[in-house]
């Protein structure tokens, strides 16, 4: 199968590129390991669990060993020492919450070529940059047929005070949208900001500040077609958005598809973008029951666009292994021709014997062989409590499997931006070229019905 973009007239200078794998997959690693359960209320076990946290490491196919603080730098950097001839290594994080009776296990398997070192400062509670705060007071305009949206980095419709923000340079953007439209008509104000650690930046925006408002061009349309049939994918598109991504990594909504619309409508700045700014197409397309395709593509030239996509779930599905006497989540790996595989993710949530389980496993493309993947078994680790392993007959609450794929842009992505936790997804899209794309194939099932 082949994904083919037909967005035309792209010319852009090459940029130094960051790695998608480190940002997407390690974002998953930290997010799923943080301990944010949505499990059902269950009866506590007879012998309650106790609070535990373990960091584990595996060199190639060797034994899993326990890491401690001495294995990390003072700033939270972990540099794997790997003797495996192929540079293969794995990491795992085990968190047990005694009061909640919850077990979280996340594993990651990759190679030195893909991830030479890792920033684990957030796991260790280290804040290298400090935090800042931003207060925004919007005093105008107030027109009955218009709404004003405020954007700060990835915060939409922001007003009031936001705390615990990362210091650095960002943008504050205000747009105005006419009632009934799904795209803004006016760029009211755009400010470059610098947030300083331990300080609160106050921004007052009055009607007088809006004298330089810019009328946006358009609206333009983006038509998404089924590559096999040539028919518009209107009813299948569950999310269709266009955003401006500024040089300071602020996302600004410029268009959104209504369920009744055939095309995505958006407005634009009306002037050529700089190389550091980009528009972003953000799609969520239903490819089958419990199956979705999420597709992201940057572009620079405003106007009417057309995009052709192959719509298929490719047999992506959750599987499991119980041969060890415990349940190990796994997945069936799809065979997708004409695209670059980046990596895979499988997740499981369930409960048994008064304990709530959440397991996630992440694997890079270089580590995956064959058509299936099963989460590593950690039960042989010294100090492992047998109750941390998921029982074979556990009640399944939800499962998710994801395959990350992309254009040929990702074929040469063998070096990783070292401090992955310092990079937002916006920087990925910003550094991609026009015509590049990344997609996520997903099967997500909540037992009792689709999520």
Phi, psi and omega per residue, in radians:
X1 nan 2.739 -3.013
X2 -2.457 2.280 3.004
X3 -1.657 2.258 -3.078
X4 -2.365 2.120 3.083
X5 -1.562 2.356 3.103
X6 -1.973 0.348 3.028
X7 -1.203 2.243 -2.923
X8 -1.816 2.953 2.952
X9 1.081 0.851 3.112
X10 -1.762 2.218 3.006
X11 -2.443 2.051 -3.111
X12 -2.597 2.494 3.085
X13 -1.135 2.602 3.070
X14 -1.185 2.489 3.111
X15 -2.078 2.655 2.972
X16 -1.170 2.317 -2.943
X17 -1.907 2.565 3.037
X18 -1.669 2.869 -3.100
X19 -1.541 2.280 3.084
X20 -1.212 -0.682 -3.018
X21 -1.020 -0.862 -3.079
X22 -1.052 -0.738 -3.032
X23 -1.280 -0.876 -3.107
X24 -1.171 -0.871 -2.988
X25 -1.321 -0.639 3.099
X26 -1.347 -0.434 2.949
X27 -1.051 -0.744 3.049
X28 -1.082 -0.739 -3.090
X29 -0.996 -0.803 -3.111
X30 -1.344 -0.700 -3.072
X31 -1.104 -0.803 -3.069
X32 -1.362 -0.217 -3.124
X33 -1.713 -0.024 -2.990
X34 -1.330 -0.425 3.129
X35 1.637 1.071 -3.138
X36 -2.178 1.455 -2.995
X37 -1.474 2.474 2.979
X38 -2.096 0.491 -3.042
X39 -1.304 2.868 3.133
X40 -1.248 2.780 3.048
X41 -1.286 2.161 -3.081
X42 -2.250 2.815 -3.122
X43 -1.239 2.254 -3.129
X44 -1.053 2.609 3.127
X45 -1.252 2.840 -3.136
X46 -1.121 -0.667 3.109
X47 -2.012 1.703 -3.031
X48 -1.053 2.585 3.031
X49 -1.266 2.830 3.076
X50 -2.065 2.697 -3.128
X51 -1.011 2.269 -3.131
X52 -2.584 2.525 2.967
X53 -2.429 2.309 -3.129
X54 -2.359 2.364 3.002
X55 -1.919 2.209 -3.030
X56 -2.138 2.678 -3.123
X57 -2.453 2.524 3.089
X58 -2.356 2.210 3.084
X59 -1.619 1.932 -3.112
X60 1.034 -2.186 3.100
X61 -1.764 0.301 -3.087
X62 -1.285 -3.014 -3.138
X63 -1.250 2.588 3.013
X64 -1.303 2.304 3.135
X65 -2.137 2.738 -3.114
X66 -1.566 2.353 3.056
X67 -1.693 2.655 3.011
X68 -2.304 -3.091 -3.022
X69 -1.064 -0.471 3.141
X70 -1.149 -0.311 -3.140
X71 -1.439 -0.110 -3.114
X72 -2.054 2.666 3.055
X73 -1.296 2.988 -3.140
X74 -1.105 -0.456 3.115
X75 -1.619 0.076 3.048
X76 1.542 0.483 3.119
X77 -1.713 2.294 3.074
X78 -1.985 2.130 3.089
X79 -1.917 1.894 -3.086
X80 -1.112 2.381 2.983
X81 -1.736 1.900 -2.973
X82 -2.121 2.233 3.076
X83 -1.821 -0.178 3.139
X84 -0.990 2.351 -3.064
X85 -1.098 -0.429 3.131
X86 -1.716 0.063 3.135
X87 1.263 0.381 -3.091
X88 -1.431 2.433 3.003
X89 -2.686 2.893 -3.118
X90 -2.431 2.681 3.031
X91 -2.294 2.718 3.093
X92 -2.539 2.594 3.062
X93 -2.227 2.185 3.122
X94 -2.039 2.157 3.074
X95 -2.183 2.239 3.103
X96 -2.131 2.221 3.134
X97 -1.908 1.905 -3.048
X98 -1.152 -0.789 -3.094
X99 -1.102 -0.705 -3.126
X100 -1.529 -0.232 -3.068
X101 0.982 0.977 -3.111
X102 -2.213 2.471 3.114
X103 -2.147 2.181 3.094
X104 -2.072 2.170 3.109
X105 -2.242 2.161 3.093
X106 -2.209 2.285 3.082
X107 -2.117 2.663 3.123
X108 -2.447 2.276 3.117
X109 -2.162 2.203 -3.079
X110 -2.681 -2.824 3.137
X111 -2.359 2.804 3.092
X112 -1.087 -0.594 3.135
X113 -1.087 -0.585 -3.131
X114 -1.510 -0.711 -3.075
X115 -2.377 1.583 -3.097
X116 -1.308 -0.484 3.046
X117 -2.720 2.826 -2.952
X118 -2.331 2.396 3.032
X119 -1.616 1.885 -3.125
X120 -1.928 0.441 -3.065
X121 -1.051 -0.658 -3.119
X122 -1.176 -0.615 3.091
X123 -1.140 -0.577 -3.093
X124 -1.599 0.037 3.136
X125 1.305 0.421 -3.131
X126 -1.713 2.214 3.082
X127 -1.981 1.779 -3.067
X128 -1.365 -0.485 -3.027
X129 -1.726 -0.299 -3.023
X130 1.404 -3.024 3.139
X131 -2.332 2.752 3.113
X132 -2.363 3.030 3.130
X133 -2.337 2.680 3.137
X134 -2.352 2.259 3.042
X135 -2.009 2.241 3.138
X136 -2.135 2.203 3.076
X137 -2.077 1.928 -3.140
X138 -1.775 1.997 -3.077
X139 -1.753 -0.147 -3.132
X140 -2.990 2.970 -0.069
X141 -1.491 2.874 3.099
X142 -2.236 1.579 3.141
X143 -1.922 2.457 -3.025
X144 -1.133 -0.477 -3.062
X145 -1.797 0.211 -3.116
X146 -2.316 2.662 3.002
X147 -2.134 2.595 3.138
X148 -1.929 2.168 3.093
X149 -1.908 2.398 -3.132
X150 -2.012 2.356 -3.098
X151 -2.215 2.342 3.037
X152 -2.404 1.969 -3.020
X153 0.902 -2.021 3.137
X154 -1.852 0.385 3.076
X155 -1.723 2.108 -3.114
X156 -1.783 2.541 3.107
X157 0.957 0.817 -3.058
X158 -1.529 2.332 2.961
X159 -2.688 2.851 -3.067
X160 1.519 -2.527 -3.081
X161 -2.087 2.301 3.026
X162 -1.985 2.284 -3.106
X163 -1.981 3.035 3.114
X164 0.985 0.692 3.107
X165 -1.567 2.679 3.119
X166 -1.376 2.207 3.114
X167 -1.059 2.657 3.124
X168 2.520 -2.987 -3.123
X169 -1.661 2.277 3.124
X170 -2.544 3.115 3.130
X171 -2.053 2.625 2.966
X172 -2.046 2.112 -2.997
X173 -2.236 2.330 3.057
X174 -2.064 2.290 3.044
X175 -2.184 2.783 3.142
X176 -2.138 2.281 -3.081
X177 -2.111 2.283 3.121
X178 -1.323 2.476 -3.124
X179 -0.962 2.278 3.128
X180 1.673 -0.282 3.120
X181 -1.647 2.692 3.107
X182 -1.908 0.345 3.107
X183 -2.526 2.579 3.137
X184 -1.307 2.710 3.099
X185 -1.839 -0.382 -3.013
X186 -2.449 2.400 2.942
X187 -1.644 1.873 -3.021
X188 -1.357 -0.781 -3.072
X189 -2.793 2.589 3.101
X190 -2.558 2.078 -3.059
X191 -2.176 2.384 3.015
X192 -1.528 2.211 -3.051
X193 -2.090 2.638 2.939
X194 -2.167 2.095 3.064
X195 -1.641 2.330 -3.106
X196 -1.946 2.423 -3.115
X197 -0.980 2.414 3.073
X198 1.177 0.309 3.090
X199 -2.221 2.705 3.061
X200 -1.916 2.124 3.104
X201 -1.638 2.221 -3.127
X202 -1.900 2.257 3.111
X203 -2.151 1.988 3.070
X204 -1.777 2.201 -3.107
X205 -2.098 2.009 -3.120
X206 -1.966 3.023 3.124
X207 -1.042 -0.597 3.140
X208 -1.136 -0.468 3.139
X209 -1.288 -0.214 -2.999
X210 -1.714 0.226 -3.110
X211 -1.092 -0.464 -3.136
X212 -1.637 0.409 -3.124
X213 -0.996 2.536 -3.101
X214 -2.005 2.246 3.033
X215 -1.339 2.156 -3.098
X216 -1.325 2.613 3.137
X217 -1.461 2.810 -3.125
X218 1.836 -2.827 0.204
X219 -1.385 2.659 3.048
X220 -1.934 2.899 -3.135
X221 -2.119 2.563 2.972
X222 -2.081 2.111 3.137
X223 -1.829 2.223 3.130
X224 -1.908 2.157 -3.056
X225 -1.986 2.638 2.956
X226 -1.331 2.075 -3.064
X227 -1.107 -0.523 -3.114
X228 -1.269 -0.707 -3.022
X229 -1.892 -0.368 -3.060
X230 1.407 0.033 -3.122
X231 -1.445 2.595 3.090
X232 -1.118 2.446 3.077
X233 -1.677 1.240 -3.094
X234 -1.521 -0.915 -3.098
X235 -1.260 -0.434 -3.134
X236 -1.352 -0.366 -3.112
X237 -1.368 1.931 3.126
X238 -1.639 -0.343 3.056
X239 -2.518 2.137 3.122
X240 -2.430 1.856 -3.047
X241 -2.301 2.654 2.948
X242 -2.172 2.328 -3.123
X243 -2.290 2.648 2.907
X244 -1.624 2.243 3.045
X245 -1.899 1.955 -3.070
X246 -1.384 2.939 -3.141
X247 -1.081 -0.419 3.104
X248 -1.700 0.382 2.977
X249 1.127 0.720 3.027
X250 -1.848 2.240 3.079
X251 -1.581 2.260 3.132
X252 -2.166 2.122 -3.132
X253 -1.183 2.224 3.117
X254 -2.107 -0.128 3.132
X255 -3.105 2.707 -3.084
X256 -2.697 2.400 -3.126
X257 -1.511 2.241 2.998
X258 -1.375 2.662 -3.127
X259 -1.025 -0.477 -3.095
X260 -1.583 -0.163 -3.109
X261 -1.443 2.561 3.036
X262 -1.433 -0.694 -3.075
X263 -1.981 2.893 3.011
X264 -1.617 2.213 3.099
X265 -1.826 2.451 3.126
X266 -2.632 2.798 3.025
X267 -1.962 2.936 -3.058
X268 -2.492 3.051 -3.042
X269 -1.263 -0.439 3.133
X270 1.506 -0.030 3.081
X271 -2.315 2.696 -3.139
X272 -1.021 2.439 3.102
X273 -1.364 2.686 2.967
X274 -1.324 2.886 3.127
X275 -1.095 -0.421 -3.090
X276 -1.490 -0.223 3.074
X277 -1.806 2.735 3.111
X278 -2.751 2.702 2.907
X279 -1.591 2.674 -3.120
X280 -2.328 2.217 3.010
X281 -1.616 2.230 -3.049
X282 -2.213 1.905 -3.060
X283 -2.070 2.512 2.941
X284 -2.242 1.960 -3.004
X285 -2.097 2.245 3.105
X286 -1.376 2.143 -3.101
X287 -1.861 -0.030 -3.137
X288 2.884 3.099 3.116
X289 -1.080 2.158 -3.131
X290 1.184 0.163 -3.092
X291 -2.071 2.377 3.109
X292 -2.362 2.685 2.980
X293 -2.094 2.112 3.058
X294 -1.861 2.211 -2.959
X295 -2.263 2.309 -3.113
X296 -2.290 2.275 -3.127
X297 -2.561 2.230 3.061
X298 -1.448 2.705 2.994
X299 -2.685 2.788 -3.037
X300 -2.048 -0.475 -3.048
X301 -1.671 2.033 3.122
X302 -1.250 2.714 -3.129
X303 2.440 -3.135 3.091
X304 -1.222 2.346 -3.077
X305 -2.239 2.755 3.077
X306 -2.350 2.417 -3.087
X307 -2.366 2.309 3.097
X308 -1.944 2.273 -3.125
X309 -2.293 2.504 2.971
X310 -1.438 2.241 -3.079
X311 -1.918 1.921 -3.109
X312 -2.831 2.583 3.064
X313 -1.599 -0.141 2.993
X314 1.010 0.350 3.105
X315 1.350 0.255 3.087
X316 -1.123 2.185 -3.084
X317 -2.768 2.718 3.072
X318 -1.337 2.483 3.032
X319 -2.433 3.127 -3.103
X320 -2.685 2.784 3.076
X321 -2.237 2.294 3.113
X322 -2.155 0.250 -3.072
X323 -1.153 -0.390 3.132
X324 -1.527 0.020 -3.088
X325 1.567 0.049 3.075
X326 -2.399 2.857 -3.121
X327 -1.563 2.173 3.053
X328 -2.051 2.003 -3.128
X329 -1.117 2.587 3.122
X330 -2.676 -3.046 -3.102
X331 -2.652 2.716 2.986
X332 -1.583 2.161 -3.069
X333 -1.477 2.157 -3.133
X334 -1.319 2.616 3.062
X335 -1.757 1.827 -3.084
X336 -2.045 2.018 -3.095
X337 -1.469 2.564 3.015
X338 1.442 0.165 3.109
X339 -2.330 2.893 3.122
X340 -1.747 2.131 3.053
X341 -1.340 2.376 -3.135
X342 -1.885 -0.702 3.132
X343 2.983 -3.102 -3.018
X344 -2.486 2.762 3.139
X345 -2.537 2.383 3.058
X346 -2.291 2.432 -3.124
X347 -2.378 2.663 -3.115
X348 -2.519 2.414 2.991
X349 -2.311 2.374 3.137
X350 -2.979 -3.066 3.137
X351 -2.638 2.740 3.116
X352 -2.939 2.486 3.053
X353 0.970 0.629 3.096
X354 1.372 0.146 -3.118
X355 -2.053 2.365 3.089
X356 -1.704 2.269 -3.075
X357 -1.998 2.444 3.005
X358 -2.445 2.019 -3.094
X359 -2.152 2.384 3.096
X360 -2.341 2.474 3.102
X361 -2.393 2.341 -3.071
X362 -2.128 2.368 -3.112
X363 -2.452 2.354 3.111
X364 -1.446 2.821 -3.089
X365 -1.055 -0.605 -3.105
X366 -1.173 -0.353 -3.122
X367 -1.652 -0.196 -3.044
X368 -1.629 2.207 3.018
X369 -2.269 2.560 3.127
X370 1.470 -2.904 -3.027
X371 -1.911 0.017 3.108
X372 -2.375 2.798 3.059
X373 -2.462 2.369 3.094
X374 -2.173 2.403 -3.132
X375 -1.036 2.434 3.126
X376 -1.051 2.553 3.111
X377 -1.591 2.059 -3.086
X378 -1.761 0.095 -2.975
X379 -1.167 -0.240 3.125
X380 -1.525 -0.050 -3.128
X381 -1.153 2.391 3.111
X382 -1.033 2.250 -3.133
X383 1.587 0.043 -3.117
X384 -1.227 2.271 3.057
X385 -1.558 2.193 -3.084
X386 -1.017 -0.409 -3.140
X387 -1.291 -0.215 3.073
X388 -1.322 -0.347 3.117
X389 -1.379 2.464 -3.119
X390 -1.272 2.136 3.111
X391 -1.074 2.610 -3.133
X392 -1.009 -0.646 -3.068
X393 -1.732 0.466 3.120
X394 -1.085 2.578 3.081
X395 -1.384 2.059 -3.097
X396 -1.415 2.241 3.068
X397 -1.704 -0.762 3.133
X398 -2.775 2.702 3.053
X399 -2.385 2.641 3.073
X400 -2.549 2.407 3.003
X401 -2.315 2.476 -3.109
X402 -2.428 2.433 3.005
X403 -2.066 2.181 3.128
X404 -1.698 2.174 -3.100
X405 -2.314 2.883 -3.135
X406 -2.824 -3.111 3.122
X407 -1.374 -3.096 -3.113
X408 -1.104 -0.226 3.053
X409 -0.866 -0.606 -3.010
X410 -1.551 -0.008 3.141
X411 -1.149 -0.568 -3.083
X412 -1.823 0.321 -3.130
X413 -1.526 1.344 -3.129
X414 -1.879 -0.231 3.081
X415 -1.852 2.443 -3.015
X416 -1.860 2.416 2.979
X417 -1.167 2.053 -2.881
X418 -0.977 -0.858 -3.006
X419 -1.685 1.345 -2.992
X420 -1.085 -0.494 -3.127
X421 -1.277 -0.167 3.111
X422 -1.611 0.014 -3.072
X423 -1.991 2.343 3.059
X424 -1.642 2.801 3.047
X425 -0.968 -0.516 3.127
X426 -1.004 -0.622 -3.138
X427 -1.200 -0.514 3.052
X428 -1.102 -0.911 -3.113
X429 -1.105 -0.637 -3.125
X430 -1.110 -0.615 -3.092
X431 -1.573 -0.166 3.037
X432 -1.325 2.705 3.127
X433 -1.668 2.808 3.045
X434 -1.025 2.360 -3.072
X435 1.686 -0.344 3.032
X436 -1.355 2.715 3.105
X437 -2.715 2.802 3.024
X438 -2.422 2.528 -3.092
X439 -2.449 2.723 3.084
X440 -2.167 2.074 2.981
X441 -1.559 2.293 -3.045
X442 -2.385 2.377 2.857
X443 -2.033 2.132 -3.129
X444 -2.314 2.146 -3.074
X445 -2.224 2.242 2.952
X446 -1.896 2.072 -3.028
X447 -1.162 2.160 -2.933
X448 1.962 -0.131 3.084
X449 2.575 2.855 3.139
X450 -1.096 2.585 3.052
X451 -1.249 nan nan
